[in-house]
Amino acid sequence: MSATMASWRLLKPSWSWAVYLVAVSLGIAQFVFVNAGSSILLVEILNTGTLSFADQIVSILSVWPWGVVSDRIGRRTVYAAGFALMGIALIASPFVPSYGALVGLRLVFALGGGAAVSMLAAVLADYASDAHRGKLAGLVGLASGLGALFALFVYLPVTVKYGDLAKGVRIAYLIAGSVSAVFSVLLFLLLTPPVVANTSGEKPELTAAAAMSENIQQPEEGSPRPDAAATVLPADETSTSWKLSADTRTAELAANIEEGRVHQGNAQRLEVSPKKSLWQIASEGLQAAKQDPKVALGYVGSFLARGDTVIITLFIPLWVYQRSIELGTCTVGGGVNDPTIKSACASAYSRAYMISGICQTAALLGAPLFGYLCDRISGVNVVLLNAVIGCGFYFWMFAADPMKNIVIFIVILVGLSEIGLVIGNLALVTNNESIDPSIRGSVAGISSVCGSIGILMTSKLGGYLFDKWNNGAPFFVLAIGHLIALLFGAYVVISQRKGSVG
């Protein structure tokens, strides 16, 4: 079977994949919108300052528990709950009477966002086969980029569509919140549960979508159709779930393996596992990185990838503004944080917008490429490759002048490095070869914790060094981070080679 046909068979259960990819896009859209819209909401409606980092702390504390819980109650329940919480917070935010109430709702949003972030990786782990995991991770990266564009070109323009800016903000929040709330229901109804190890004590459930995602061989065209109790299901019955007792299913699975209808390598993943406690699931999620360095490298990649995102969205504009002020082409009393800088220094704002846009466009276009490379050269090598690219070009960016045209070339490579780390990280932390199906959510949650810590540390440390040392300091921080990832990635590659030789 050709790679193209294999990918198509994997994507055949279109409802589940379509709903999942929309969830990825909308989740990113909600994050981008709430981060961009909060400043307008605070100034125009509450007349107060900026929100604290409390929401980031809630995100860090919630993503892992959400992942662990999803290993017990199912992904779609947690995913849907996350969108519901985000929807409630967005709808209510423009109508709160005080800053304290707004902070409370922002924490509710962060709690829901933590569920969405954690499930992004966990659902991919459940549905994708290892043979096509990279390509599908690339598709997820592409969907993420489109989600950001959706927020920028659909949600945010609503805020300035009306003469009254406060009215525009309220309407934009209502639209974004309603979309999130409605989608939470659709997600719960349409996301088909895949096969995972049974840790809930319920009867296992097998769907055609799950059969394909687990690399179960389908019967050849024209061959006799298996009966209703068979483990192998026809590809066209993606809406049918077959509930079997554990004893019956184990016996039929053994028979199908013997007859060659199911790969022997998948037998362990499809066996019914004993019920695990939440604490055991969480503990085994931590141990996964210790048992397999590839998982640990995925955690490091998640930390850096989210840090890259902060650098691009937050510090590139500040970098350009500060350089303009130094050159005397931009004059504002409050420095780079002056609220009038966008209008007072229009040329600097335009250049910052262009540089950031080029960087993000490169990342968007690079997602399918690195997804393909993950399947060809492995996720470890993709992370290693992008650690090299990021290390070299962030060091160059640290010493570069944002007003010189060479910076365009630099940010293109930086954008590619960002998305390459995202895709490589997803491929590593969702790999079925080294991660037991019963702890996929826990591993995905830990990866998300690493990403959230990456955002917090990069924004805090980068901001401090930007103010106290050099306006290119945030890029220096990321260069050092990529160097550490490069060294650790080299260690993983060497360990793999020694293991294969032994």
C-alpha positions as CSV (number, residue, x, y, z in Angstrom):
1,M,0.0,0.0,0.0
2,S,1.4,3.4,-0.9
3,A,2.1,6.1,1.7
4,T,-0.6,8.3,0.3
5,M,-3.3,5.5,0.4
6,A,-2.1,4.6,3.9
7,S,-2.5,8.2,5.1
8,W,-6.0,8.4,3.5
9,R,-7.1,5.2,5.3
10,L,-5.9,6.7,8.5
11,L,-7.8,9.9,7.9
12,K,-11.0,8.0,6.7
13,P,-12.9,8.5,9.9
14,S,-13.4,12.1,8.8
15,W,-15.8,13.3,11.6
16,S,-13.3,12.6,14.4
17,W,-10.3,14.1,12.5
18,A,-12.2,17.1,11.3
19,V,-13.6,17.8,14.8
20,Y,-10.1,17.4,16.3
21,L,-8.4,19.7,13.8
22,V,-11.1,22.3,14.3
23,A,-10.6,22.0,18.0
24,V,-6.9,22.7,17.5
25,S,-7.6,25.7,15.4
26,L,-10.3,27.2,17.7
27,G,-8.2,26.5,20.8
28,I,-5.3,28.6,19.4
29,A,-7.7,31.2,18.2
30,Q,-9.2,31.6,21.7
31,F,-5.8,32.0,23.2
32,V,-4.6,34.6,20.7
33,F,-7.9,36.5,21.0
34,V,-7.9,36.6,24.8
35,N,-4.3,37.7,25.0
36,A,-4.7,40.4,22.4
37,G,-8.2,41.5,23.5
38,S,-7.5,41.7,27.3
39,S,-5.6,45.0,27.0
40,I,-8.5,46.6,25.2
41,L,-11.0,45.2,27.6
42,L,-9.1,46.5,30.6
43,V,-8.6,50.0,29.2
44,E,-12.0,50.6,27.5
45,I,-14.3,48.9,30.0
46,L,-12.6,48.7,33.4
47,N,-10.1,51.6,33.1
48,T,-7.4,49.7,34.9
49,G,-4.0,48.1,34.3
50,T,-2.9,44.7,32.9
51,L,-3.8,41.3,34.1
52,S,-1.3,39.4,36.3
53,F,0.5,36.2,35.6
54,A,-2.0,34.3,37.7
55,D,-3.6,32.8,34.6
56,Q,-0.3,31.3,33.6
57,I,0.2,29.8,37.0
58,V,-3.3,28.2,36.8
59,S,-2.4,26.9,33.4
60,I,0.8,25.3,34.7
61,L,-1.0,23.7,37.6
62,S,-4.0,22.4,35.6
63,V,-2.6,20.9,32.4
64,W,-1.1,17.8,34.0
65,P,-4.2,17.0,36.2
66,W,-6.4,17.4,33.1
67,G,-4.2,14.9,31.2
68,V,-4.3,12.4,34.1
69,V,-8.0,12.7,34.4
70,S,-8.5,12.2,30.7
71,D,-6.8,8.8,31.0
72,R,-9.7,7.7,33.3
73,I,-12.8,9.5,31.9
74,G,-11.8,10.0,28.3
75,R,-10.4,12.7,26.1
76,R,-13.5,14.1,24.6
77,T,-15.1,14.8,28.0
78,V,-12.0,16.8,29.1
79,Y,-11.7,18.5,25.8
80,A,-15.3,19.5,25.7
81,A,-15.1,20.7,29.3
82,G,-12.2,22.9,28.4
83,F,-14.0,24.6,25.6
84,A,-17.1,25.1,27.8
85,L,-15.0,26.8,30.5
86,M,-13.3,29.0,27.9
87,G,-16.7,29.9,26.5
88,I,-18.2,30.8,29.8
89,A,-15.3,33.0,30.7
90,L,-15.3,34.8,27.4
91,I,-19.0,35.5,27.4
92,A,-19.0,36.9,30.9
93,S,-15.7,38.9,30.8
94,P,-17.0,42.1,29.2
95,F,-19.8,42.5,31.7
96,V,-17.9,42.1,35.0
97,P,-18.1,45.1,37.4
98,S,-14.6,44.9,38.8
99,Y,-11.0,44.0,38.1
100,G,-11.1,41.3,40.7
101,A,-14.0,39.6,38.9
102,L,-12.2,39.8,35.6
103,V,-9.2,38.1,37.1
104,G,-11.4,35.4,38.4
105,L,-12.9,34.8,34.9
106,R,-9.4,34.9,33.4
107,L,-8.5,32.0,35.8
108,V,-11.6,30.1,34.6
109,F,-10.4,30.6,31.0
110,A,-6.9,29.4,32.0
111,L,-8.4,26.3,33.5
112,G,-10.3,25.6,30.3
113,G,-7.3,26.4,28.2
114,G,-5.2,24.0,30.2
115,A,-7.6,21.2,29.3
116,A,-7.5,22.2,25.6
117,V,-3.7,22.3,25.5
118,S,-3.3,19.0,27.3
119,M,-5.8,17.3,25.0
120,L,-4.2,18.6,21.8
121,A,-1.3,16.1,22.3
122,A,-3.3,13.3,24.0
123,V,-5.8,13.0,21.2
124,L,-3.1,12.9,18.6
125,A,-1.4,10.1,20.6
126,D,-4.7,8.1,20.5
127,Y,-5.6,8.5,16.9
128,A,-2.3,8.6,14.9
129,S,-0.3,5.5,14.0
130,D,3.4,5.7,14.4
131,A,3.9,5.3,10.7
132,H,2.1,8.6,10.0
133,R,2.4,10.4,13.3
134,G,4.8,13.0,11.9
135,K,2.5,14.0,9.0
136,L,-0.5,14.3,11.2
137,A,1.6,16.3,13.7
138,G,2.5,18.6,10.8
139,L,-1.2,18.9,10.0
140,V,-1.9,19.9,13.7
141,G,0.9,22.5,13.4
142,L,-0.8,23.9,10.3
143,A,-4.2,24.0,12.0
144,S,-2.6,25.9,14.9
145,G,-1.3,28.5,12.6
146,L,-4.6,28.9,10.9
147,G,-6.3,29.3,14.3
148,A,-4.0,32.2,15.1
149,L,-4.9,33.8,11.7
150,F,-8.6,33.2,12.4
151,A,-8.3,35.2,15.7
152,L,-6.4,38.0,14.0
153,F,-8.7,38.4,10.9
154,V,-12.1,37.3,12.3
155,Y,-12.3,38.0,16.1
156,L,-10.1,41.0,16.6
157,P,-11.4,43.2,13.7
158,V,-14.9,43.1,15.4
159,T,-13.5,45.2,18.3
160,V,-13.0,48.2,16.0
161,K,-15.9,47.6,13.7
162,Y,-18.2,49.9,15.7
163,G,-17.9,53.6,16.6
164,D,-17.9,52.6,20.3
165,L,-14.8,50.6,21.0
166,A,-16.3,49.2,24.3
167,K,-19.3,47.9,22.4
168,G,-17.0,46.3,19.8
169,V,-15.0,44.6,22.5
170,R,-18.2,43.2,24.1
171,I,-19.5,41.9,20.8
172,A,-16.2,40.3,19.9
173,Y,-16.0,38.5,23.3
174,L,-19.6,37.3,22.9
175,I,-18.9,35.9,19.5
176,A,-15.7,34.1,20.6
177,G,-17.3,32.8,23.8
178,S,-20.4,31.6,21.9
179,V,-18.3,29.8,19.3
180,S,-16.4,28.1,22.1
181,A,-19.5,27.0,24.0
182,V,-21.3,25.7,21.0
183,F,-18.2,23.8,19.8
184,S,-17.8,22.1,23.2
185,V,-21.1,20.4,22.6
186,L,-20.2,19.4,19.0
187,L,-16.8,18.1,20.1
188,F,-18.3,15.9,22.8
189,L,-20.9,14.5,20.4
190,L,-18.7,14.0,17.3
191,L,-15.2,13.1,18.6
192,T,-15.1,9.3,18.4
193,P,-13.3,7.6,21.4
194,P,-10.4,5.5,20.2
195,V,-9.0,2.3,21.6
196,V,-7.0,2.7,24.7
197,A,-6.0,0.4,27.5
198,N,-8.9,0.0,29.8
199,T,-8.1,1.9,33.1
200,S,-11.7,2.8,33.9
201,G,-13.0,-0.6,34.7
202,E,-15.6,-0.3,31.9
203,K,-16.0,-2.7,28.9
204,P,-13.5,-1.8,26.2
205,E,-14.9,-0.1,23.1
206,L,-13.5,-0.6,19.6
207,T,-14.4,1.5,16.6
208,A,-13.3,1.4,13.0
209,A,-11.5,4.7,13.5
210,A,-9.6,3.2,16.3
211,A,-8.8,0.1,14.4
212,M,-7.2,2.1,11.6
213,S,-5.3,4.3,14.1
214,E,-3.8,1.2,15.8
215,N,-2.5,-0.1,12.4
216,I,-5.0,-3.0,12.5
217,Q,-4.9,-4.6,9.0
218,Q,-8.3,-4.3,7.3
219,P,-9.5,-7.3,5.2
220,E,-8.7,-7.1,1.5
221,E,-11.4,-6.0,-0.8
222,G,-13.7,-8.8,-1.7
223,S,-12.7,-10.9,1.3
224,P,-15.5,-12.2,3.6
225,R,-16.8,-9.6,6.0
226,P,-16.0,-10.4,9.7
227,D,-19.0,-11.0,11.9
228,A,-20.3,-8.4,14.4
229,A,-18.0,-9.6,17.2
230,A,-14.8,-9.6,15.2
231,T,-11.9,-7.4,16.2
232,V,-11.3,-6.2,12.6
233,L,-14.0,-3.8,11.4
234,P,-14.9,-2.6,7.9
235,A,-13.6,0.9,7.2
236,D,-17.0,2.3,6.2
237,E,-18.6,1.7,9.5
238,T,-16.9,4.5,11.4
239,S,-20.0,5.3,13.5
240,T,-20.4,1.8,15.0
241,S,-18.9,0.8,18.3
242,W,-18.7,-2.8,19.3
243,K,-18.8,-3.6,23.0
244,L,-17.1,-6.8,23.9
245,S,-16.4,-8.5,27.2
246,A,-12.7,-8.6,28.2
247,D,-12.5,-12.5,27.9
248,T,-14.2,-12.6,24.5
249,R,-12.1,-9.8,23.1
250,T,-8.8,-11.2,24.3
251,A,-9.7,-14.6,22.8
252,E,-10.7,-13.1,19.4
253,L,-7.6,-10.9,19.4
254,A,-5.4,-14.0,19.8
255,A,-7.3,-15.7,17.0
256,N,-6.9,-12.7,14.7
257,I,-3.2,-12.5,15.4
258,E,-2.8,-16.2,14.6
259,E,-4.7,-15.7,11.3
260,G,-2.5,-12.7,10.4
261,R,-5.3,-10.1,10.5
262,V,-3.8,-8.1,13.3
263,H,-0.1,-7.1,13.7
264,Q,1.6,-8.9,16.6
265,G,3.1,-5.6,17.6
266,N,-0.3,-4.2,18.4
267,A,-1.4,-7.0,20.6
268,Q,0.0,-5.5,23.8
269,R,-1.6,-2.1,23.1
270,L,-5.0,-3.7,22.6
271,E,-5.0,-5.9,25.7
272,V,-7.2,-4.9,28.6
273,S,-5.1,-3.3,31.4
274,P,-6.0,-3.4,35.1
275,K,-7.6,-0.4,36.6
276,K,-5.1,2.3,37.6
277,S,-5.4,5.0,40.2
278,L,-5.0,8.6,39.2
279,W,-1.8,8.8,41.3
280,Q,-0.4,5.7,39.4
281,I,-1.2,7.3,36.1
282,A,0.5,10.5,37.1
283,S,3.5,8.7,38.5
284,E,4.0,6.6,35.3
285,G,3.7,9.7,33.2
286,L,6.7,11.1,35.1
287,Q,8.6,7.8,34.8
288,A,8.1,7.7,31.0
289,A,10.8,10.4,30.6
290,K,13.2,8.4,32.8
291,Q,12.6,5.2,30.9
292,D,12.9,6.7,27.5
293,P,15.1,9.7,26.7
294,K,13.1,10.4,23.6
295,V,10.1,11.4,25.8
296,A,12.4,13.6,27.9
297,L,13.7,15.3,24.7
298,G,10.0,15.9,23.8
299,Y,9.5,17.7,27.1
300,V,12.6,19.9,26.4
301,G,11.3,20.6,22.9
302,S,7.9,21.6,24.3
303,F,9.6,24.1,26.7
304,L,11.6,25.7,23.9
305,A,8.8,25.7,21.3
306,R,6.4,27.7,23.6
307,G,9.3,30.0,24.6
308,D,10.0,30.6,20.9
309,T,6.3,31.6,20.5
310,V,6.6,34.2,23.2
311,I,9.8,35.6,21.7
312,I,8.2,36.1,18.3
313,T,4.9,37.5,19.4
314,L,6.1,39.7,22.3
315,F,9.8,40.7,22.0
316,I,10.2,41.2,18.2
317,P,8.0,44.3,18.3
318,L,9.8,45.6,21.4
319,W,13.1,44.9,19.8
320,V,12.2,47.0,16.8
321,Y,10.7,49.8,18.9
322,Q,13.7,50.1,21.1
323,R,16.1,50.2,18.1
324,S,14.0,53.0,16.5
325,I,14.2,55.0,19.7
326,E,18.0,54.6,19.8
327,L,18.2,55.8,16.2
328,G,16.0,58.8,17.0
329,T,13.4,57.8,14.3
330,C,10.8,57.2,17.1
331,T,10.3,59.6,20.0
332,V,7.9,58.7,22.8
333,G,8.0,59.7,26.4
334,G,7.2,56.3,27.9
335,G,9.7,54.2,25.9
336,V,8.8,50.9,24.3
337,N,5.8,50.5,26.7
338,D,4.3,53.9,25.8
339,P,0.6,53.2,24.8
340,T,0.9,55.7,21.9
341,I,3.9,54.1,20.3
342,K,2.0,52.4,17.5
343,S,0.6,55.7,16.3
344,A,3.6,57.9,17.2
345,C,6.1,55.6,15.6
346,A,4.1,54.2,12.6
347,S,7.2,53.2,10.6
348,A,8.6,51.2,13.5
349,Y,5.2,49.5,14.1
350,S,4.9,48.7,10.4
351,R,8.4,47.1,10.4
352,A,7.7,45.1,13.5
353,Y,4.4,43.8,12.1
354,M,6.2,42.8,8.9
355,I,9.0,41.0,10.6
356,S,6.7,39.1,13.0
357,G,4.4,38.3,10.0
358,I,7.2,36.8,7.9
359,C,8.4,34.8,10.9
360,Q,4.9,33.3,11.5
361,T,4.3,32.7,7.8
362,A,7.5,30.7,7.6
363,A,6.4,28.7,10.6
364,L,3.0,28.0,9.0
365,L,4.5,26.9,5.7
366,G,7.1,24.7,7.5
367,A,4.7,22.6,9.5
368,P,3.9,20.0,6.7
369,L,7.6,19.8,5.8
370,F,8.7,19.0,9.4
371,G,5.8,16.6,9.8
372,Y,7.0,14.7,6.7
373,L,10.6,14.7,8.0
374,C,9.4,13.2,11.4
375,D,8.2,10.1,9.6
376,R,11.3,9.9,7.4
377,I,14.2,10.7,9.8
378,S,12.4,10.4,13.2
379,G,11.2,13.1,15.7
380,V,14.5,13.0,17.6
381,N,16.4,14.1,14.5
382,V,13.8,16.8,13.7
383,V,14.2,18.2,17.2
384,L,18.0,18.0,16.9
385,L,18.0,19.7,13.5
386,N,15.8,22.6,14.7
387,A,17.9,22.9,17.9
388,V,20.9,23.5,15.7
389,I,19.0,26.0,13.5
390,G,17.5,27.8,16.5
391,C,20.8,28.0,18.4
392,G,22.7,29.5,15.4
393,F,20.1,32.0,14.3
394,Y,19.0,33.2,17.7
395,F,22.6,34.0,18.4
396,W,22.7,35.9,15.1
397,M,19.5,37.6,15.9
398,F,20.9,38.7,19.3
399,A,23.7,40.6,17.5
400,A,21.6,41.8,14.5
401,D,20.1,45.2,13.8
402,P,16.3,44.9,13.2
403,M,16.5,47.8,10.8
404,K,18.8,45.8,8.4
405,N,17.2,43.7,5.7
406,I,19.3,40.6,6.7
407,V,17.0,40.2,9.6
408,I,14.3,39.0,7.2
409,F,16.4,36.0,6.4
410,I,17.2,35.4,10.1
411,V,13.5,35.4,11.2
412,I,12.5,33.0,8.4
413,L,14.9,30.4,9.8
414,V,13.8,31.3,13.4
415,G,10.2,30.7,12.4
416,L,11.1,27.3,10.8
417,S,13.0,26.3,13.9
418,E,9.9,27.2,16.1
419,I,7.5,25.1,14.2
420,G,10.1,22.3,13.8
421,L,10.4,22.0,17.5
422,V,6.6,22.0,17.9
423,I,6.2,19.2,15.4
424,G,9.1,17.2,16.7
425,N,7.9,17.5,20.3
426,L,4.4,16.3,19.3
427,A,5.9,13.3,17.5
428,L,8.0,12.3,20.5
429,V,5.4,12.7,23.3
430,T,2.7,10.9,21.4
431,N,4.8,7.9,20.3
432,N,3.1,4.6,20.9
433,E,6.4,2.7,20.8
434,S,7.5,3.9,24.2
435,I,4.4,5.3,25.9
436,D,1.7,3.0,27.3
437,P,-1.8,3.9,26.1
438,S,-3.1,4.1,29.6
439,I,-0.8,7.1,30.4
440,R,-0.9,9.1,27.2
441,G,-2.9,11.9,28.8
442,S,-0.5,12.1,31.7
443,V,2.5,12.4,29.3
444,A,0.7,15.0,27.2
445,G,-0.1,16.9,30.4
446,I,3.5,17.0,31.5
447,S,4.6,18.1,28.0
448,S,2.1,21.0,28.3
449,V,3.4,21.9,31.8
450,C,6.9,22.2,30.3
451,G,5.5,24.5,27.6
452,S,3.7,26.7,30.1
453,I,6.8,27.0,32.2
454,G,8.7,27.9,29.0
455,I,6.3,30.7,28.4
456,L,6.6,32.0,32.0
457,M,10.3,31.8,32.3
458,T,11.0,33.2,28.8
459,S,8.7,36.2,29.3
460,K,10.0,37.0,32.8
461,L,13.7,36.4,32.2
462,G,13.7,37.8,28.7
463,G,11.8,40.9,29.9
464,Y,14.2,41.5,32.8
465,L,17.3,41.2,30.6
466,F,15.6,43.3,27.9
467,D,15.3,46.1,30.4
468,K,18.5,45.7,32.3
469,W,21.0,44.5,29.7
470,N,20.3,44.4,26.0
471,N,17.3,44.7,23.7
472,G,18.4,41.5,22.0
473,A,18.7,39.6,25.3
474,P,15.5,37.5,24.9
475,F,17.0,36.0,21.7
476,F,20.2,35.2,23.6
477,V,18.2,33.3,26.3
478,L,16.6,31.2,23.6
479,A,19.9,30.6,21.9
480,I,21.3,29.1,25.1
481,G,18.1,27.1,25.5
482,H,18.5,25.6,22.0
483,L,22.1,24.8,22.7
484,I,21.1,22.8,25.8
485,A,18.5,21.0,23.6
486,L,21.1,20.3,21.0
487,L,23.4,18.7,23.6
488,F,20.6,16.6,25.1
489,G,19.4,15.6,21.6
490,A,23.0,14.5,20.7
491,Y,23.0,12.4,23.9
492,V,19.7,10.7,22.9
493,V,21.0,9.9,19.4
494,I,24.1,8.4,20.9
495,S,22.1,6.4,23.4
496,Q,19.9,5.0,20.6
497,R,22.9,3.9,18.5
498,K,24.5,2.2,21.5
499,G,21.2,0.5,22.2
500,S,20.9,-0.7,18.6
501,V,24.5,-2.0,18.6
502,G,24.0,-3.8,22.0
